[in-house]
Amino acid sequence: MKSSERKFAEGMLYTDMYQLTMAQLYFHRGLHEKDALFEHFFRRNPDYGSHKAGYSINAGLEWLLDWMAEARFGTEEIEFLRAQTGRTGARTFDDDFLDWLAANGTFDGISLQAIPEGRVVHPNVPLTVVQGPLAMAQILETPLLNHLNFQTLIATKAARIREVGRGNLLLEFGLRRAQDRGASAGARAALIGGADFTSNVGISKVLGYPPKGTHAHSMVQVFMALGEGELEAFRAYADIYPDDCLLLVDTVDTLESGVPNAIKVFEELRKAGHEPVGIRLDSGDLAYISIQAAKQLDAAGFPDTSIVLSNALDELVIWQIITQIQEEAPRYGMDADHIINRLAYGVGTRLITSDPASALDGVYKLVAICEDDAWVPTLKISENREKTLNPAHKKIWRLYDERQKATADLLALAEEDPAAADTLLLHHPSNHTKYRTISRDEISAVEPLLVDIMVNGKVVYDLPSIEEMRAVREHDMERLDHGVKRLMTPHIYHVSLSQKLWNLKQGMIQAVNGDEEQQVPTQI
């Protein structure tokens, strides 16, 4: 594919066909410029099968804004749409609609509110609120979900790995196994979620981080094939990178050859005035080998060198490795914490693909439309109660208890201010039997989560750096209960509806179902 073709494919037509056919329907019915309100949220945290997330990390917003700023219906896009036909050969798109797109097909009329990147977020809480002309807001659905769902998915995985790894050095190694160009978006999300660095050189440059990496088995194999052996391969690497020497030691025999040869090279480096970084282990029983490698390194006078683990790691595997080291290290006369604290993790495939949770269940739903200068709430009802929408123009608040821990996210109507209430009644979004009452004395803070990002196509928000997003993530994680962060069977974080929103939702449901005793409000 030529670069011009790729640019076209990833421009304004980076959307689904049905968005465009709906936009034309709105145009012909005179609805296309009505002010509409859509919300983007996800229904469930990533579920990895044997374990699941109790929270997620929001990411991807800046790249969406970059895309929106560049996307336009230009001549090439319009002519492509003009050539589309249906089953009978009739044109799919009419000239008057295409003329309107050519003149108005930008996101200059769109306003966005969002929860900032790096923040801890939860299911059914609107992460992004889109307001603007119905047709263009509809067309935005697919690219918005594409940009935000994936990065949130990867940032969440990275945060869980970092949490389980006790905050030790985390390297993202997934470029070779990623889904094509998604590797760059995934690396960015991993950095937001908890990775310290990535091996992806290009995105490292773009984001302002030094790329990190060691060497592959092939380097050692070359020297072995030429009759020089593993030791000479290590020496050659150390000669070129004396102050950044981290050696992959499992090409031949990790404990009988790799680590002893690495120690010889480390001793030579030290005599020359350099300190080695450490070793990398990429195969075998990583917990057992870490203990034995640490024992050899300590005995040789290198107790502070790093042991970098790689090979099919994720949060569950790292937790198992740490648990095994805690149990087995004392048998070999080793301090488990000393070993665990020097570990670092190079995580590839299972981070960049979020294996085995390959997609975030993010959706984009219409919640209100403006009629006669008033917002009219809309509703989608599902046989699955949990999928019935929470309608109307809303604000999102986070409540903190006396311990300064986040205790609930509250969805409320736009005119409500829970900070001013003496008592709050929090409703489960879909189960009328579940609710809780919180007095103002039990709440230490009430925080609005949505911020203005874009107003009429203009970004009005100072986009944070990766470091600032990391700081936000760390702060939110500190204020999250340990039960919610638990690796297995996490505690369910409360996402609730205010009394007024609950009443509105139930009234609309009853009206749609034919209950004449309670009529649905037509405006709010």
N, C-alpha and C positions, 0 to 999 in steps of 0.2 A: 504494500500500500504506500503510495506517495505521501509525502508530508502534507501536501495540500488536501489530499483525500482524507487523511486522518483528521485534519483541522475541520473539514466540512462535517465529517461523521460525529465529531465531538462538539460541534457548535450548537446552534439553536435547535437543530433536528435531533439532538441527543435526548429524545423523548419517545413515548409510545404513540403509535398511530391513533389510538382511541382518544388521546388528549386533543388531537387536532380535529378529529371528527366531532367531538363534543363542542369544541370551540366554535366550529362552523354552525352547529345547531344553535348555540347561544346567539351567534351573530344574526342568523336569519329570524330568530324570535325576538330580537331587540334586547337581549339580556346580557350581551357581551361586556358592556361597560358598567353593569350594576356592581356596586361594591360588595365583595364577598369576603368571608372569613374562613380560612382553612387552618386546621391544626395538624401538626406532625407529632406523633408519639409512637411508642412501641408498646406492645401488649404484654410481653414476657421478657424477663432477663434471659441471657443465653443459658441454655441447658446443655451440658456436656455429657449427659447420659449418667455416668457414675457419680457426677457431682454437678452442681449448678451455681450460677452467680446469684447473690442476694442484692446486687446493685449493678449499675453500669456507669460508665464514664462518657460524658458527652464530648463529641469531637466531629470535625469536618466542616464547621461553619465558614471559616475563612476561605476554603477552597470553593465552596458553593458561591460565596460572594464574588470571588474572582471570575467564576464561570458566568454568573449573571451579568457582570459588567461588560463582558465581551460578546455575549450571545445576541445575535440580531437576525431578523428575517431579511437577508439580502437577496440580490437578484438570483443567485444560484439556488438558494433554498426555495424561493417562490416558483421558479421554473420547474424544479423537481416536483413540487406539489401539484403544479398545473398538469403535469404529465400522468398523474395517478388516475387509474380507472377502476371501476367496480366490475362485478361479474358479467354485466351486459356490455361492457365497453364504455359506458357513460362515465364522464369525468367525476371524480370524487369531490373535488373542490371547485367552487364557482369563482368566476373572475372577481365579483364584488367582494367576496370574503378575502381572496388573495390580495386584492388592492388594499383592503383594510389592514391585513397583516403587514404588507410592505410599508405602510405609513405608520402603523402603531405597534408593530410586533417587537417591542422591547419590554424590559421590566422597569421602565422609568416610573410607572404608576404604582409599583409594589412597595408596600411597607412591611417591615419584618420586626417582630420581637422574638427573642430567643433566650434560652438559658445559656450562659457563656460556656465555651469549650473548657474542658478540664473539670467541670463540676460533676459531682456524684448525682446521678439521676435515677428515676424509678419508673416502673411500668405505668402506663395510662396517664402520665403527667405530660402535658404539652411541652415539647422541647423547643418547637418553632411555631410561631403564629404568623400566618401570611394574610395580609389584607390588601385588596386591590381589585382592579377590574376582573370580573369573573373569568373571561376567556384566557387572559394571560396568567392569572393565578392558577387556572386549571392546567395549562401547559407546563407550569413550573413543577407540578407534582413529581413526575418521573425523575428529572435531574436532581431535585432536592433529596428525594429518598435515596438515590444512587450515591450522592456525595456524603450524606449524613449517616445513613444506616451502617455502611461499611466501616467508616472510621470509628464510629461509636463501638462497633463490635470489637475491633482490634484494640482500641484503647482500654476496653473493659478487660480483655484477656491479659494485656500487659500489666494492668493494675493488680490483677489477682496473682500473677506470677511474682511481681515485686513484693506483694504483701506476704506471700508464702515464703519467699526467699529472704525474708527479714531485711529487706532494703539493700541487700548486697548488690554489687555491680551486675547489671543486666544488659546484655548486648543482643540486638536484633540481627539475626543471621538469615532472614528468610527470602532474600531476593531470588535465589535459584529455584525456589519451589512456589513462588507466589503466582497468582493469576495475572500474568502479563503485566500491563502498566499499573495494575493495582498495587504492585510492590511499593511504589513511591507513596501512595496514599496510606498504605498500611504501615510503612516505616514512620511516616509523620505521626500517625495515630499511636503507634507504639511508644514514640518519644513522649507524647502527651500523657499516655497512660502509665509510664513507669520505666521504660527502657532508658538507659543512660546514653547509649550510642547505637548506631547502626553500621553494618558493613556496607550498606548501599552508598557508594561514593557520590553519585550525582545528587541525591536528595540531601545528603549531609552538607554538601556545598550550599545548596539552596537554603537550607534551614540554619546554616551557620554552626554546624557541629563538625569536629574532626571525625572522619570515618575510622572504623576500628576493624582489625583483622589480624590473623596470624599467618599460618601457611597450611597447605594441604598435605595429605599423605603423598601426593605425587612428587613433591620436592624430595622427600626422603627416598622414594622409589627410584628417582633419576640417579641419585648418588649410589644407591645399591646396585642398580643395573650397570653402572660404569665401574664397579669394583671398589668404590671408595667407602661405602657403608654409611650407617646411620650417624655415627659420631661425626664424620666429616660433613655430613649434611647440616647437622646442628652447628658445627663450627662455622660453616659458610654463612649460615643465617646470622649467627652472633657477630660475625665480622662485619656484616653490612648494617645490622641493627643492634649495636652493643648496648644501647640504653633502653631498648624496647624489645628485649629478647623474651619471647614467650613461645615455648616449643611444644609441638604436638608429639606426644611420646608413645603412641600406641600403634605404630606402623609394624613393628616387629614383635616385641614382647614387652609390655608396658613396665612391669616391675623388674624383670631380669635384664632388660636392655635399655628401654626408653628412658626411664627415670635415672638409672645410673649414668648413662651417657649425658643426659641433661645436666646432672650434677657436675660432671667433669667440665663441661663447658661453662657452667655457672662459676666454678672455681677459677677458671682461666679468665673469665670476665672480671671477677672481683680483683684478681691480681693486677689486672690492667686498669683498675679504677672505676669499674662499672658495676652496677647492681642489676641482676636479672629481674624480670617481671614475674615469671613463673612457668607453669606447664599447662597443657590442655589435654583433657581426657575425653575421648570420643567413642569409646566402646567398652563392652564388658560390664561387670557389676560396679557401677560408678561409686556407690557408697563404700564398698569394701576396698576398691582400688584407691579411693581418696584417702582412706585411713592409712593404707600401707605406703602410698606415695608421700603423705605428710610425715610419716615416721622416718622414711629415708631422708627426706629433705631436712627435717629437724636435726637428725643425727649428723648431717653434713654441714650444719651451721646455716641453714636457710629457712628459719622458722616463719619468716614473714612473706615468703614468695606466695603468689596466688596459685590456686588450683581452679582452672576454668573448666567447667563441665559443659558438654554439648551432646548431641545425638538424641533426637526425639523427646526433648524435654517439654513439659508443660507444668502447670501448678501442682497437679496431682503427683507427677513423677518426682518433682523437686521435694514435695512434702514427704514422699516415701523415702527418698534418699536421706533427707535430714533426720527422719525418724530412725532409720537404720543406723546411721552414724551415732546417734545418741545412745542406741542400745549396744552397739558392737565396739565402739572405740575403747571403753574401759577394759575390755578383754585383752586388748593389745597394749595396755598401759598408756593410752592416749587420752587427752582431754577433748571431749567431743566438741565443746564450744570453740576451742582453739581451731579445730578443723573447719567447723561450719562457718566461722567468721572470716576465714580466708577464701571461701568458695566464691566463685563468680559463675555466671550462667550465660552461655551462648544459646539462644533459643531461636529456632528457625521455623520449620514447617508448621508446627502446631500453634505458633503465635501468629504468623502472617496469614494463615488460613482460618484461625480460630477453631481449629479442629477439636472436637467433632461438631461444634455448633457453627455451621457454615454461613448463616445469615441471621440478621436481626429482624424481628417481626415488626418492623416499623411501617406505619401507615400514615396517610394524609387524607383527612376527612373534612368535609364542609360542615361547619357548626352554626353558621349564621349568614344571612344575606340582608342587605340594606334595602328597605322599602319605605319611601316617604320620609327619609332622614331618620329612620328608626331601625334598629337591628331586630330582625325576625329570626328566632332560633330555629335550627333545623335538626332533624332527628333521623338516625338510622337504627332501626330495631332489628335485633337478631334473635333467633331461637336460643342461641347461646347468650345468656344474660350478660356475661362478661364482655361481649362484643357490642352491646348496645351503647351508642355514643353518649358522651356527656355534652349536651348542647350549649349554645349561646356564647356570647362574648365573656371571657373569663380572665381572672388574674390567678396567679399561682403563688402560694405562700409556703414557706418552710417554718415549722414550729420547733422550737428547742425547749427541752425540759430544764429542770433545776440544775442538772449536771452539765449543761451546755451541749447535750447530745441531741441530734436531730431525732424527733419523735414522730413526726408526720409531715407529709406534704398535703396541703389543703387546696382544693380547686373551689373557687368561689366566683360568684357573678362579679362583673367588672366594677360595679358600684360599691361592693362590700369592702370593709376594712376590718379584718379580724383582730388587728392590733388594738382596736377601740372597744372590743367586746369584753364584758366581765366573765362570760362563760361561752365556751364554744361547744356545739354539738357536731360531732364528726360522724358522717354517715359512710358506711361501706358503699362503694360505687354501684354495686349490683345486688347486694343482699340486705333486705330491709330489716333482718333480725340482728344485724351487726352494726353497732354504733358505740361511740364513747363520748363522754363528756369531760371536758378539760376546763378548769377554772383558770382565770388569768394569773393567779398566784403560782400555778404549776408551770407556767411558761416563762422562760427567761428571755426569749427573743422571738420576734415574728419577722421573718425576712421575705421580701418579695423576690421571686426567682427570675422573672422575665425582665429583660432590659431592651430598650430600643436599639435596634441594630441598623435599620434602614428606614428612611422616610422618603416616600415618593422617588424611589430609585437611587437615593443618595445615602451612602454609608455615614452614619452619625455616631458611630461607636469606635473608640480607639482599640483596634485589634491587638490583643496581648501577644507577647512573645511566647515561645515554647516554655521558657523558664517560668514566666508568670502563670501559665496554665498549669504547670507542674505544681507550683506553690499552692494554687487554688485546689488542685486535686488532693494534695497532702493535707491541707487544712480541713477539707470536707471529710476525708478519711478519718482524721483524728476525732471528728465529731459524729462519727457513725458508730453505733453500738457493735461490739465484738460479735454478737450473735448474727448480725446482718452480714458481717464480713466472713463468717465461718465458711470454710471450704466445702464441707458436706452439710446438707440439709440446713441451709441458712434460715435464720428467722425472717419472716415476711415483714418488710417495712410497710408502715401504714400509709396508704394514699387514700384520702377521704374527700367527700363532698360536703360543702356547707349546707345548712338547713335550707336556704333559699334555692340553691342549685338543685338539691335533692327534690324539693317540692316541684320545681319547674320540670325536671326530668320525669318524675312520676306522673305529673299532670299530662304531659305530652304523650307518654306511653298509654295512659288510660284513654285519652281522647282518640288515639289511633286505633286502639282496640275496641272502640265503640262504647266506652263507659260514659253515658250522658250526664252522670251526676257531677263530673268534674271536667270542665272544658279546658282545652289547651290555651294558654295565653298566646295571643297573636303577636305581641310586641313586648319588648322589655327595655 
